Amino acid sequence: MGFLAPWFLGGLLALGVPVFVHLLRRHVTPPRPVSSLMFFERGTQSSTRHRQLRYLLLFSLRAALILLLVLAFANPFLRRANADVHARLLFIVVDNSFSMRAGTRFADAKQQALAALAAKPDEQKAQIVALGGQLEVLTQPIADDAQLRAALASIEPGDGHANFGELGRYFRTLSESVRSPIDLELFSDMQRTAMPSNFADMVMPANVKLVLHPVARGNAPPNWTVESVNAPAELADPKDPKRSRVEAVIAGFGTPVAAKKISLLVNGKVIATRKVEVPANGRATVEFAPLDVVYGFNRCQVRIDDGDAFPQDDASVFSVQRSDPQRVLFVHAANDTRSALYFGAALEAASHGAFLLQSVAAEQATDLNPSRFAFVVLSDTTSLPSIFEHSLAAYVDKGGSVLIALGTSVAHHQHIPLWDGETRDVHDYARTGNSATVVSVDFSYPPLEQAEPGRDNGGWAEVKFFYAAVVDPAQARVAARLNDGTPLLLEKQVGEGRILLFSSGLDNLTNDLPLHPVFVAFTDRMAHFLSGGDQLSGTKLVDSIVQLRAAPASSEAGDGVEVIDPEGHHALSLSDARSAQFLRLGHAGFYQIHFANGRDAVIGVNPDRRESDLQSMSPDLLALWSGSSSGTTSQMASDAADQQKNRDVSFWWWIMLIALAAAMAETVLASGYMGTQREEA
């Protein structure tokens, strides 16, 4: 038995209170009529009888009540051994990330994992987990060795990037619901690049005992890889010297100076070869120009022809779609002559002929078919011909994209075509003499994307806005705001398509954006985003997510999506093909996708090149992670082990219930005694 608050036992001194109360009783002698006192002698009457304890049962209840209250606040407990001290849950985690393909790492990991499984007691429950791009729990806690071996045998080497931080987060979450001790055995190459930026993310909870089984011995072998490739996702003219080129970065990890032979393959055929010298543990850039591709989707690859210890990362794949220049419909108000000029010049400078702009006044758009255009721009137009507006709505619903630039016309017509909303107010900053600026930009949004925007907000901080409309964002995504909080760029999903709303104009009267370099970059990114070109071709990393349809659809009503994985198999079941909204690109190679909006795509998928650095964590770091180092970690592990072996059973509630019963009994008994005293008096 133990006391969490032993100083509360000082309250036992309060036991003197009922003793004092019961002894402190005044003796009152009632007067008696006597004829004469002459025969009585003066004497001292003994009061011993009156100093004796009376009502012993009542006294006992009061003393017991005080004793119980003191014990309750002292919180006595009984420490007992856990009944399930030997029922430890075993987790066998096998790393199947891309780096495990090097040498015999993966085969060694599975062999050691099978040996660990065979060594466990027959009655002990275990779970099998695969750690790659995602953490996959393959079994429930079971003791069936046959099922556990089958799950372990089903693990295959993957192409994802492992993250030990995800492993730590999973077990910290698990410990909130599973209080029993856990044995975690990890079979991995302990790759250094699998560490999270914050070491605390990979620390295990107190009830988890981590045992590491490194399968990478000695120094990491030298490894060269195609680290990155910069190539156009779309190409209209293979002779264009600015766009028809491929730049590849060749990197070495733990490598000496070496000359490497690099080849460019298009549709399985080598079309160019270059020699490049890669410095020790460094990088070199190689360029191929022009890029000769045929119409349609082309499956391309940059490859290192000289082999090394890890040939699986010696190539990087990407796709290029060659097509004629895509047409863009620009619909403007009759009196708006500047917007098309500025937008067309920026589009030409950015895309180098990949888009052709067709500009028409709103009144002349009656017979135009929007489906013939890559995307549509509505500039300063608050009123459209009803036939064209109906066609445009159907175009967006089936997957088309529209950019709406409000301009100054919204001051007279609050209705916004296609947006299903109206303007709430307009800000004419020019009249007040104080222009507005952009203070909030979401640089993760594709039309605004910048890796390092800098202090000037990627150039947006220098842009001055003289006129802007106030639009209720409702369910729309706000990607940029002005300094007074006015939403500047909004996006709304409509059916399978999207609508972008720019609350100012595309001319130099409502703002000076067309006069800044950021306007060209913004126009370029927005054009590729609205046309869907970046999603239909190019390259992505393993475990990237591709949106198959704008909204989830029921399995009965959804339009079918077809996905062919790099192995040539259908990646989706029949039900998923009619309802799935997103697809995870889980393997390296080429994915062929037919989207719900009817478009086709070929996407090259590559492993994360952090997996190409085969260097393992240092022994000191591994010891710190597993908790085998001295100091605080060992003390925490010892305390956790003691908590796992024993549990404290508190008597607080039982004591309080007994105290309540004693209080009720004391009340009843005291009432009876008090009544008796009054009757005697």
N, C-alpha and C positions, 0 to 999 in steps of 0.2 A: 504494500500500500504506500502511496505517496501523497504529498500535499503540494499543489501548485502554488498556493499562497500561505505558507506556514505562519506568517505574522498575524494572520487572522485568528490564530489560536489564542492570541492575547485576549481575545474577547471572552475567554473562559472566566476571566475575573468578574464578569457580569453575573456569574452564578451567585455572588454574594447578595445581589439585589433581592431575590425572593426570601433569602434567609433574614435579611434586615426587615423586610416588610412583615414577615410572619412573627418576628420577635418584638417589633415595635408596636405593642398594643397597650393602650391605656386601660388600667384596671379601675373600674368605677364601682364603688360600694354603695348600694342603694341605702338610704337612711331607714332605720327601723325604730319605731316608737318604743321607748323603754321608760319605766316609771322612775328609776333613779340610777345614777352612775356611781354612787358612792362605793359600791362593792367591786367596781372595776378598777384594776391597776393599769397604770400607763405602761405600755410595752410596744415593742416594734414587731409589726406583723411581717412574717416572711412572704416575700414576693416570688419565691422560687417557682411556685406553681404557675404564676403568670408569665414567667420568662421561658417556659417550656414551649416547644413547637407543637402547635395544634393543627388539625386538618392536614395530616401528613400526605394524603393522596393529592390534595390540591397543590401543596408545596412541591411534590414530586413532578406534577405535570408542568408547573411553571419553570422549575429548574431544567426539566427535559426540553422544554420549548426553547429556552435560551441556548442550551447545549447544541440542539439540532441546528439552530440558525448559525451558530459559530462554525460548526462543522460544514454546513452547506457552503458558506463563503470560503472556507479553506479548501474546498473542492477535493475531497479524497478520491483516489482512484486506485485501481488494482491493475497491475501490469501482468498481462498474460501472453503467452507465446501464441503466435498466429497458427491457426490450424492448417493453413495452406503454405507453410514456410517452404516446403519442397515443391510446391506447385508453381514453378517459374515458367513464364511464357517465353518461348524461344522464337526469335525472328532471324531468319536466314536471308540476308540481302545480298544479291549478286549484281554487280555493276555491269550493265550491258551497253554502256555508252560507246561512242564511235572509237575512242582511243583504245578500248579493249580489243579491237581487231588487230592491233599491232602484235606481231609474233604469236606466242602461244598464251597470251594473257587470259583470254576468255576461256579457253579450254582448261587452263590451270585453275581458274576461279571455280568453274563448275565441278571439277574433280575434287577440290578441297571442300566445296559446299556439300557434296554428296557424302564425303567422309564425316563431316560434322553432323549431318543428318543421321548417319548410321550410328554415331556414338551417343546420341541422346537416349534417355530412358524410354522404354516403350510407352509408359503412361503419360509422358510429358507432351503437352500440346505445343504445336509450332505453326508458324506461318511463313510462306515463301513470298519474297518481294523482289521485284526487278527495278533497278535504279538506272534510268537512262534519261532521255529528254523529259519523261514524266515518271513519277513514282507509281508503280503498279503493284497492288496487293493481289496476289494470284490465288490465295486460299484464305479460308476462315481458320480460326484456331482449332486445329484438329490434331489427333494423335495417330491417325492412319498413315503409316510409313509409305504405303503404296501410292496414295494420293499425293503425298508431299513429294515423293521422288518423281512422279509424273509431272507435277507442276514445275519442279526444278529443271527437268529435262526439256520442258517446253520453252524455256528462255533461250532466245536467239540473240546474237550480237546485233545492236541497233546502230542508228546513225545520229542519235541525239546527243546533247551536251548535258553531262551529269552536273548536279549542283548539290553539294553536301549540306547547304543551307536548307534545301527542301526536305532533306532527310531529318534534320534537326527539328524543323517546324512540325513535321508530321508526328514525331514521337512526343513532342511537347503537347500537341493537341490530344494525342492518344492517352497521355498520362492523366488528363483531366477526367477521363471516364474509366480507365483501367488502373486500379490502385495496386494490383499485384506486381511483384518484381518481374522485370523483363530482361532477358539475355539477348543482346543484339550482336550478331556476328556478321561483319561486313567483309565481303570478298571483292577487292577492287585493286586497281593500279594506284590508288590514292593520288590521282593527278592533281598537281598544284593548281591548275586553272579551274578545278572544280570547287575550289574554296570560294565562299561568298566574300563580299567586300568587308563584312562585319563578322569577326570570328564568333561573336555571341550567337549568331544565327545557327551555327552548327553544334552548339553545346547541348548535350543530352540532359533530360530531367533526372532528378535524384533516384528514381526507381528503375532507371535503365543502366545496365552494365554493358558498356561498349567494348567489344573484342574485335580488333582489326586484323585482317589477314591480307597483307600486301602481296600481290602476285607479280609486281615489277621489281626485279632484283638488279642491283648494280646501277651504273650510270645509264641514263636514257640514250638510246641510239640516235645518231644524227639523222635529222629528217628535214627534207625540203618539201614545200607545198605551194600550190597556187592559192595564195592567200585571198585575193580579190580580183574581180574582173569588172571593168567599166566598159559597157557596150550599149548601143541603142536598143531599146525594146521594140521600137518601130523604125522602119527605114523606108523612105519613099524613093530616094535616089542613091544607089550604091556608089555613084561617082562624086557625091558631095564630100569634099575633103574635110569638112568640119564635123560631120556626123558619121560618116562611113569609116569608122575606125574602132579598134578594140585595144584597150590598155589593160595589161595584166601585171599584178605584183607577185613576184616570186620571193618567198621568205624561207629562211633557214633557221632551225632551232637546234642549238648544240652542234653546229656545222662549221667546217673549215671553209676557206675560200675555194670556190668551185665554179667551173664553167658548165652551164646547163643548156641543153638543147630543148627549145620550146616549140610546140606545134599548135596550129589552129586548125580545128576540124569543123567542117560544116556538113551536116547530114551524113556523118561517118566517113567523110573524105578529107584527107589532109590537103589544105589549100595554101598553106604558108608555114615556113619554119624560120625560127630566129635563134641566134646564139646570144647568151647573156651570162655575164660573170656576176655571181652572187657573193658578196663579201661574207666574212666569218660572222655567223649569228646575225646576219643583216638581211636587207631586202634590195631587190633590183626590179626595175620596171621594163617591160617589153611591150612593143606596140606593133599592131598589125593594121595596115591600111593599103588599099581600100578593102572593105568587107563585101565580098561578092556573094550575094544570096539571091535565091529565086523567089518568085511570088509565093505568098502563103507563109506558114510557120516553118522556120528553119531551126533545127536542133544543132546547137554549136557547142564547142568544147575547146578549152585551152588545156594542153597536157604537157607535163614534163616527161620527155622521152627517156631520160636516164633514170634508172630505178634506184630505190633506196630501201631502208628497212621497213618502211611503212608505205607501200605503193598505193593503198586505198585513197590517199588524199593527194595524189599527184595530178589530179585533173579537176577542173571546175566547169560545170555545165551552165548554159544559158540559152535562151531562145530569142530569136529575132523574127519579127513579122514584117515582111515586105508587102507593101500595098501602095496603090496610087494615093496621092494626097487626099486626105479626108476633107470633106466640105463642112463648113460651119455656117449656120444661118444667123445673121445679125439683123434683128428687127428693131428699128428705131423710130422715134417720133419724127414727123415731117420736118420740124424745125431743128432737129438735132443732127447737125452735120459734122460735128467734131468727134463724137464718140467712136464711130466706125473707123475714122482715120487713125486715131491713137491706138485703138485696140488692134486693128489690122496690122499696123506697123510693129507693135510689140509681138504679135503672134508670128509674124514673118521673121523677125529677128531671133526669136527664141526657138522656133521649130524648124527653121531652115527649109521651108517648103512642105513640111509634113501636113499642113492644114491650108486650105483655100477658103477665104472669107467671102461669103455672098451677102451683101448688104442690101436691104430693102426697107422701104417705109412701111409702117404698120398697115396702112390702107391698101397696100399692094400685096399683102401676104395671104389673101383669101384662098388662092388655088395652090398654095405650096404644101407639099407633103413633108412633114417633119422627119419621118422615118428615113429619108434619104440623107440625113445629115448626122455627123458625129455628135454634135450637141447644138443647142439653140441659145442665143443671147437676146434678151429683151432689154433694150436700153431706153429709159425714160418714156416707156409706153404704159399707160394706165388703161388704155382701151384697145381691144383687138377685135377684128371681125369675128363674129360668132362661130362661123364655120372653122376658121383657123384655130380659134381657142379650143374648140371641141376636139379637133385633130391633135392639138398640142397636148391636151389632157390625156388622151388615149396613148400618145407617144411616151409620155412620162410614166404612165401606169404600166406599160410593157417594158420599161427599163431605160428609157431615154433620160437625158439630163438637160436642165435648163438653168441658165444664169440670168437673174433679174437684177438690173441696176436701176434704182428708182429715179434718180435725177430730180428735177424740180417740178415735174408734172404732178407729183403727189400732193402739192399744195392746193390743187384745184379738184383732183379726183382721188379720194382716199382709197378706193378699191384697188387691190393688187391682183392682177391676173394669176391664176393657178395657185396662189399662195393660200387661199381660203382664209383671208384675213384682211384687215384694213390698217392704215397708218393711224396712230393715235395723236401724233403731233409732228411738227417740223421745226428744226432748229436752223435758223438763218444766222449763222455765226458772223457773216460778213457785215450785217447791219450793226452788230454790237462792237465790231472792230477787234474782236478776239477770236481767232481761229481755234478750232479744236485739234487735238492730236491723239494719236493712238497710244494707249498706255497698257493695254492687255492684249496679248497675242498668244494663241495656242499653237506653238511651233510643232506639236505632234500631228496637227491637222495637215493632211497631204498638200492642199494648195498653198499652205503657209510654211511648210516644213523647212527647217534650217537646222543644221547640226550645231553650229556655234553662232547664235544670233548676236552676241556681243552687247555692249552697253546701249547701243542705239536701237535696240529691239529689232535687229536684222535690217535696219534701214527704215523701218516704219515710224520711228520716233521723229524723223525729220519731215514727214509728210504733214501738210496743213489741210484741214477740212473746213470749207466755208459753208457747206450746206449738207444736212443729213436729216432723214426721216426717222421718227421713233416708231418702232414696230414691236408689238407684243411677241416675245420669243415663244411663248406657250411651250410646246413640246419640241421646238427646234433646238439644234445645237448652236451655241454662240461661240464662234472661233476668234472673234476680235471685238474689242470695245473701245469707244472714245473715252477721253478723260472725264467726261461728265456722266459716264455709265451708259451712253447710248450704244446699243448693239450695232456693230458695223458689218460683220459678215456672219450670216446664219445659214444653216443647212437643215432641210426637212426631207425625210423619206416619204415618198408618195408611190404606193404600189411597189413595183420593182425598180423604179427610178428615183432620182433625187432632184431637188430644187435648191439652188444657192441664191441667197438674197444679199445684195450689196446695197446698204441703205443710203449710199451717196451715188454719185454718177461716175461715168467713165471718161468725162471730158475735163478740161482744165478750168472750168467755171465753178464747178461744185467742190473741187479740190485740186491740189497740184500733184497728185499721185502720178499722172502720165509723164511728169517731168523728172521723175526720180528713177534710178536704175532698178529699184526693187519692183517697179511696175512690170518690167520685162520678165523677171524671174517669177513673179506672181502669175502673170498671164501664161507662162510656159507650164508651170505646175498645175494650174487650174485647168488648162486645156487637156493635159494628159489625164487628169483626174476625172473630168467630165466625160471624156471619150472612152474611159475605161482601159486605155492602152497599157497602163502599168500593171493592171490586174490580168490582162490577157496574155502577156508575154513577159520576157525578162527572166529574172532569177530571184529566188527567195531561199531562206535558211530552213533547215529541217525544224519541224514543230511550229512553223508559221501557220497562221490561220487565214483561210480564204473564205470570203463570204459568197455563198452559193445563191442566195436569194435575199431580198430585202427584209422579209418578215417570215416567221415560221408559218408553214402551211400544213393543213391536215393531210393525212396520208391518202384521203379519198379525192381531195380537190386540188392538191398542189401539182404544178407542172413538173415533169420529170427532169432530174439532173443526172447526167452520166459522167462518171469519173473513172478513168483508166490509170492505174498506178504504174510505177516504173517497171513492175514485173509483167505488165500486160493484163492484169486482172481487174475486175470491177471492184472498186474500193467501197461502194455503197450497196447495201441490200436494196431490195425493191421498195420496201417501206421507207427506208432512209432517203432513197432517191426522190421520193415524192414529198418528203417533209423536212429533211435536214436543212438547216440554215447556214451552218458553217462546216468547214472541212479542215482537219489538221493534216498538214503535209508531213507525215511521219517517216518518210524514207527518202534517200537521195536518188536523184534521177529525174526523168521527165514525167510530169503529170499532164494528161490530156483531159480537159474539162469542157463539158457542154452545160452552160449555165441555164438557170430557170428563165432568164430573159431572152434566150435563144442564141446568145453569143457563144463562140468557141474560143478556147484558150489552150496554149501549150506553155507550161511553166517549168523552168529548170530549177531543181532543188539541190542545195549543197549542204554538207555538214558544217557546223560552226567551226571555224578554223582555230578556235582556242583548243579544240581537241587534238590539233596537230602538235602542240607542245607536250611532249611525252614525259617531261620532268615531273617527278613525284615530290610530295611534301617531305620536308626534312624529318629525321627521326625524332628530334625534340618536339616538333609540332605535332607529330602523330602521338607521342607520349602525352602531351598536354591534352589533346583531344580525347584520348581514351581514358584519361583520369589516372594514369599510372605515375604521373609526376608527383613530387613531394609538395607539401604546403597545403594551401586551402583546399585544393581539389581533392587530395587524399582524405582530409578531415571531413569534407562534405560526403565523400563516398562512404566513409566509416559510419557517419551519422545516418545516412540513408539505409545502410545495411542493418543497423540496429533497429531502425523504425520498421524495416521489413520483417524482422524476426519477432518483434513484440508489438503489442497494441495495448493502449491504456483504456480501461473500462471505468468510467466516472460514475459515482453514486449521487451526484448532485440532485437529480430529479427525484430519486427515491427518498433522500433525506428531506427534501422540501415537501413531499407528499405526507411523510410521517409528521413533520412539523405542523402541517395544516390540520391533520387529525388531532394532534395534541392541543392545538389552539382551540379547536371546537370543543373538545372534551373539557378543557380548563374553563371555558366560558359557561358551559352548562353546570359544571360542578360549583364554580364560584357563585353563580346565581342561587344555587340551593343553600350554600353555607351562609350567604348574606341574609337570606330570608330567615334562616334559623336564628341568627344573632338578633335580628329585630324582634323576633318573637320572644326571645329570652329577656330582652330589655324591657 
